[in-house]
Amino acid sequence: MTKWQCSVCGYIYDGDEAPEKCPKCGAPKDKFVKLDDQAADLVGRSRFSNNLHMELLTLMEKAKEISDKGIKDALDPNCVSLFKSSLAAAIDIQQKVKAELKAHMNKGKWG
């Protein structure tokens, strides 16, 4: 599918033709530029990668919930240590993912 970018706000629109007006800023159709194949591919890849990052954030949230339950259960010191370690790792991964997503947005790779 063809990708169009609003030259006013950067919004990416997928469609055979540019929209009559930008859904984000309201700019008219003539403010849209058709992305070339290389740029359109990069948008697609960025969307894919960003979706993977969001999925990882969700999984780490689940890992934090499981770790919290294990810490509260406190079966024995080794179990608590493992759950504390997994909690810290999940928090660390979430922070790294958030930083990466922010970097993508700053580079215009959100799509």
ABEGO torsion letter per residue (X at the ends): XBBBBBAAAGBBBBEABBBABBAAAGBBAAABBBBBAAAAAAAAAAAAAAAAAAAAAAAAAAAAAAAAAAAAAGABAAAAAAAAAAAAAAAAAAAAAAAAAAAAAAAGAAX
